[in-house]
Amino acid sequence: MTREQEARRLTQKAKESYQRIGREWTALAGIYKRVIDWHLWDVDFDSFDSWLAAVGDKASSQAYSMARTYGDLRETVPEKTLNQMTLANARDFAKVPVARRTADLAQAATEMPNNQYREALNKAIPGIALESVSYKGFQLDVSQRKLLMEAVELARSKYDLETESAAIELIAQQFLSEEGEEKHFRAAEIVSAIVEDAINPQALSAPPEPRAWGDILEAVRNMRTIFGFEKWIRRSRPLVSQIERVQ
């Protein structure tokens, strides 16, 4: 075997191993969903968290997220295809509106690494705006890891976040919001642009279309988080009041 042949063989083997490891989530997610739907954890345990601790090391937010993704996709994706998707690709595919979940996009989710798949979705579904994924690894002392994970789990639980990375991003945003930085200007600029696009110049008093209104709410929520007053807004001014004002 030549050097070139060996290099290509190992490249292909690495891809296959990555996909095989990433695909094992469906079996676990299927178990989570059944245990959650039927409250089967209460046969021997006091809570779902206790059950999770006995069977592995997943946090409840992770388990619920996996079960939700699995349950959502199995309604529109053949089981055989779903079992070939990595969890990262499955989560991204679940963000695609049901009416636009084509067989080609489902098949691509079984074949592509996540960053490539996100690029494919961004081209196929304008407006979905999935960012490329970047990995950062570092070592932690046991006490540091414990502190970090306590903060991550608190953020996930408090703000109903699906992933640990989303919780870390939120924690970082809240820290930066105390310092003041360019993201504040950018967040406000985005909200302004979205609101401008939602206004019908021929009917200035008309409420936005449902999708435009959804974009506005999402942009405002992101801005609240970046500025660090998400908690204050939620407590004193429920989101429903904003909806009622334009009806």
DRENZATI-256426 format. One line per 10 residues: number of its first residue (from 1); their letters; for each residue x, y, z of C-alpha. Coordinates in nm, 4 decimals. Layout:
N
NUM	a	X/Y/Z ~ ...;
END
This chain:
247
1	mtreqearrl	0.0000/0.0000/0.0000 ~ 0.1379/0.3374/-0.0998 ~ 0.1574/0.6361/0.1330 ~ -0.1237/0.8064/-0.0597 ~ -0.3463/0.4997/-0.0347 ~ -0.2834/0.4703/0.3392 ~ -0.3628/0.8391/0.3918 ~ -0.6940/0.8089/0.2052 ~ -0.7834/0.4844/0.3819 ~ -0.7330/0.6424/0.7230;
11	tqkakesyqr	-0.9243/0.9539/0.6199 ~ -1.2228/0.7417/0.5199 ~ -1.1931/0.5299/0.8337 ~ -1.1882/0.8399/1.0534 ~ -1.5027/0.9722/0.8831 ~ -1.6819/0.6403/0.9302 ~ -1.5784/0.6194/1.2964 ~ -1.6951/0.9750/1.3625 ~ -2.0328/0.9047/1.2067 ~ -2.0709/0.5698/1.3844;
21	igrewtalag	-2.0006/0.7244/1.7256 ~ -2.2304/1.0174/1.6550 ~ -2.5165/0.7926/1.5471 ~ -2.5435/0.5995/1.8724 ~ -2.7580/0.8731/2.0275 ~ -3.0851/0.7504/1.8741 ~ -3.1030/0.4337/2.0837 ~ -3.0544/0.6331/2.4046 ~ -3.2920/0.9086/2.2943 ~ -3.5601/0.6498/2.2184;
31	iykrvidwhl	-3.5246/0.5095/2.5713 ~ -3.5378/0.8582/2.7225 ~ -3.8547/0.9400/2.5303 ~ -4.0352/0.6248/2.6390 ~ -3.9311/0.6658/3.0038 ~ -4.0412/1.0312/2.9998 ~ -4.3704/0.9719/2.8162 ~ -4.4754/0.6864/3.0417 ~ -4.3145/0.8131/3.3662 ~ -4.1379/0.4785/3.3903;
41	wdvdfdsfds	-3.8698/0.6258/3.6149 ~ -4.1136/0.6232/3.9083 ~ -4.1110/0.2427/3.9358 ~ -3.7806/0.2440/4.1268 ~ -3.6817/0.6103/4.1591 ~ -3.8143/0.9284/4.3161 ~ -3.7483/1.1471/4.0125 ~ -3.6307/1.1431/3.6532 ~ -3.3044/1.3029/3.7689 ~ -3.2472/1.0101/4.0065;
51	wlaavgdkas	-3.3135/0.7655/3.7253 ~ -3.0662/0.9493/3.5014 ~ -2.7988/0.9423/3.7706 ~ -2.8438/0.5656/3.8021 ~ -2.8087/0.4926/3.4301 ~ -2.5451/0.7450/3.3217 ~ -2.4211/1.1012/3.3501 ~ -2.6613/1.3008/3.1338 ~ -2.8305/1.6029/3.2850 ~ -3.2097/1.6114/3.2627;
61	sqaysmarty	-3.1980/1.9037/3.0203 ~ -2.9780/1.6986/2.7869 ~ -3.2060/1.3967/2.8124 ~ -3.5185/1.6024/2.7444 ~ -3.3473/1.7692/2.4485 ~ -3.2441/1.4363/2.2964 ~ -3.5904/1.2887/2.3490 ~ -3.7550/1.5983/2.1994 ~ -3.5304/1.5917/1.8912 ~ -3.5881/1.2188/1.8440;
71	gdlretvpek	-3.9640/1.2473/1.8897 ~ -3.9896/1.5446/1.6535 ~ -3.7900/1.3917/1.3695 ~ -3.9347/1.0427/1.3809 ~ -4.2680/1.1987/1.2805 ~ -4.1247/1.3108/0.9469 ~ -3.8074/1.1038/0.8925 ~ -3.7911/0.7275/0.8310 ~ -3.6415/0.5427/1.1293 ~ -3.3632/0.3988/0.9148;
81	tlnqmtlana	-3.2586/0.7465/0.8012 ~ -3.2868/0.8986/1.1487 ~ -3.0634/0.6248/1.2902 ~ -2.7917/0.7311/1.0464 ~ -2.7856/1.0960/1.1589 ~ -2.5441/1.2326/1.4152 ~ -2.7093/1.4141/1.7059 ~ -2.5635/1.7478/1.5925 ~ -2.7088/1.7094/1.2438 ~ -3.0404/1.5841/1.3795;
91	rdfakvpvar	-3.0741/1.8910/1.6033 ~ -3.0060/2.1194/1.3084 ~ -3.2472/1.9307/1.0812 ~ -3.5163/1.9637/1.3488 ~ -3.4867/2.3443/1.3106 ~ -3.6053/2.3162/0.9499 ~ -3.9812/2.3801/0.9099 ~ -4.1650/2.0505/0.8636 ~ -4.2884/2.1494/0.5178 ~ -3.9277/2.1947/0.4018;
101	rtadlaqaat	-3.7772/1.8744/0.5432 ~ -3.6959/1.7131/0.2114 ~ -3.5558/1.3650/0.1579 ~ -3.2362/1.5194/0.0163 ~ -3.1741/1.7270/0.3302 ~ -3.2452/1.4241/0.5489 ~ -3.0021/1.2134/0.3482 ~ -2.7362/1.4839/0.3669 ~ -2.7695/1.4760/0.7465 ~ -2.6558/1.1124/0.7386;
111	empnnqyrea	-2.3462/1.1823/0.5310 ~ -2.1974/1.5226/0.6150 ~ -1.9936/1.6495/0.9119 ~ -2.1917/1.9088/1.1048 ~ -2.0206/2.2215/0.9721 ~ -2.0691/2.1069/0.6114 ~ -2.4296/2.0180/0.6859 ~ -2.4934/2.3605/0.8373 ~ -2.3594/2.5208/0.5197 ~ -2.5941/2.3029/0.3142;
121	lnkaipgial	-2.8926/2.4002/0.5292 ~ -2.8045/2.7697/0.5105 ~ -2.8090/2.7476/0.1297 ~ -3.1266/2.5397/0.1123 ~ -3.3263/2.7259/0.3796 ~ -3.2710/3.1037/0.3579 ~ -3.3023/3.2658/0.6982 ~ -3.2163/2.9615/0.9075 ~ -2.8728/3.1195/0.9753 ~ -2.6797/2.8341/1.1380;
131	esvsykgfql	-2.3272/2.9287/1.2412 ~ -2.0219/2.7114/1.1875 ~ -1.9164/2.5130/1.4922 ~ -1.5756/2.5688/1.6501 ~ -1.4256/2.3505/1.9237 ~ -1.2254/2.4748/2.2207 ~ -1.0657/2.2352/2.4675 ~ -0.8967/2.3133/2.7987 ~ -0.8113/2.1398/3.1230 ~ -0.9842/2.2119/3.4535;
141	dvsqrkllme	-0.9094/2.1239/3.8124 ~ -1.1814/1.9110/3.9745 ~ -1.3041/2.2083/4.1801 ~ -1.3072/2.4332/3.8719 ~ -1.5062/2.1807/3.6716 ~ -1.7571/2.1430/3.9539 ~ -1.8060/2.5192/3.9722 ~ -1.8388/2.5508/3.5940 ~ -2.0919/2.2689/3.5624 ~ -2.3013/2.4072/3.8480;
151	avelarskyd	-2.3198/2.7408/3.6641 ~ -2.3955/2.5700/3.3309 ~ -2.6752/2.3550/3.4728 ~ -2.8264/2.6534/3.6526 ~ -2.8280/2.8560/3.3294 ~ -2.9756/2.5655/3.1314 ~ -3.2513/2.5090/3.3827 ~ -3.3324/2.8751/3.4381 ~ -3.3477/2.9732/3.0704 ~ -3.4628/2.6381/2.9245;
161	letesaaiel	-3.1491/2.5956/2.7107 ~ -3.0907/2.2717/2.5197 ~ -2.7120/2.2487/2.5255 ~ -2.4192/2.3183/2.7536 ~ -2.2609/2.5371/2.4859 ~ -2.5722/2.7588/2.4793 ~ -2.5481/2.7961/2.8580 ~ -2.1784/2.8877/2.8408 ~ -2.2578/3.1447/2.5710 ~ -2.5279/3.2975/2.7902;
171	iaqqflseeg	-2.2948/3.3145/3.0913 ~ -2.0294/3.4841/2.8760 ~ -2.2855/3.7282/2.7324 ~ -2.4017/3.8284/3.0778 ~ -2.0427/3.8912/3.1870 ~ -1.9695/4.0984/2.8779 ~ -2.2915/4.2932/2.9236 ~ -2.1540/4.4237/3.2517 ~ -1.8446/4.5545/3.0716 ~ -2.0194/4.7091/2.7721;
181	eekhfraaei	-1.9027/4.6234/2.4204 ~ -1.9816/4.6336/2.0501 ~ -2.2415/4.3548/2.0739 ~ -2.4802/4.6018/2.2394 ~ -2.4766/4.8256/1.9334 ~ -2.5041/4.5279/1.6995 ~ -2.8003/4.3788/1.8888 ~ -2.9893/4.7073/1.8769 ~ -2.9046/4.7473/1.5086 ~ -3.0448/4.4025/1.4282;
191	vsaivedain	-3.3701/4.4728/1.6120 ~ -3.4058/4.8043/1.4306 ~ -3.3503/4.6412/1.0897 ~ -3.5976/4.3609/1.1576 ~ -3.8655/4.6034/1.2757 ~ -3.8105/4.8216/0.9680 ~ -3.8501/4.5185/0.7398 ~ -4.1729/4.4195/0.9172 ~ -4.3406/4.7574/0.8609 ~ -4.5733/4.7790/0.5631;
201	pqalsappep	-4.5305/5.1332/0.4230 ~ -4.8774/5.1087/0.2640 ~ -5.0392/5.0261/0.5999 ~ -4.8282/5.1702/0.8784 ~ -5.0758/5.0823/1.1543 ~ -5.1112/4.7183/1.0483 ~ -4.9480/4.4552/1.2732 ~ -4.6562/4.2547/1.1288 ~ -4.7114/3.9236/0.9544 ~ -4.6852/3.6234/1.1937;
211	rawgdileav	-4.3365/3.5219/1.0751 ~ -4.2095/3.8808/1.0918 ~ -4.3510/3.9155/1.4413 ~ -4.1738/3.5954/1.5417 ~ -3.8460/3.7367/1.4071 ~ -3.9002/4.0548/1.6088 ~ -3.9650/3.8655/1.9322 ~ -3.6583/3.6477/1.8822 ~ -3.4360/3.9474/1.8076 ~ -3.5679/4.1365/2.1104;
221	rnmrtifgfe	-3.5132/3.8339/2.3336 ~ -3.1539/3.8050/2.2106 ~ -3.0974/4.1749/2.2734 ~ -3.2374/4.1466/2.6268 ~ -2.9963/3.8630/2.6961 ~ -2.6970/4.0506/2.5515 ~ -2.7790/4.3617/2.7544 ~ -2.8197/4.1492/3.0659 ~ -3.1748/4.2441/3.1690 ~ -3.3593/3.9323/3.0471;
231	kwirrsrplv	-3.4610/3.8414/3.4033 ~ -3.5990/4.1889/3.4782 ~ -3.8061/4.2015/3.1576 ~ -3.9523/3.8561/3.2119 ~ -4.0574/3.9359/3.5678 ~ -4.2093/4.2778/3.5125 ~ -4.3386/4.2701/3.1549 ~ -4.4701/3.9348/3.0243 ~ -4.4105/3.8661/2.6555 ~ -4.7834/3.8292/2.5909;
241	sqiervq	-4.8350/4.1995/2.6579 ~ -4.6103/4.2827/2.3627 ~ -4.8228/4.0634/2.1361 ~ -5.1468/4.2184/2.2586 ~ -5.0222/4.5695/2.1816 ~ -5.0103/4.5033/1.8059 ~ -5.3438/4.3222/1.7839;
END
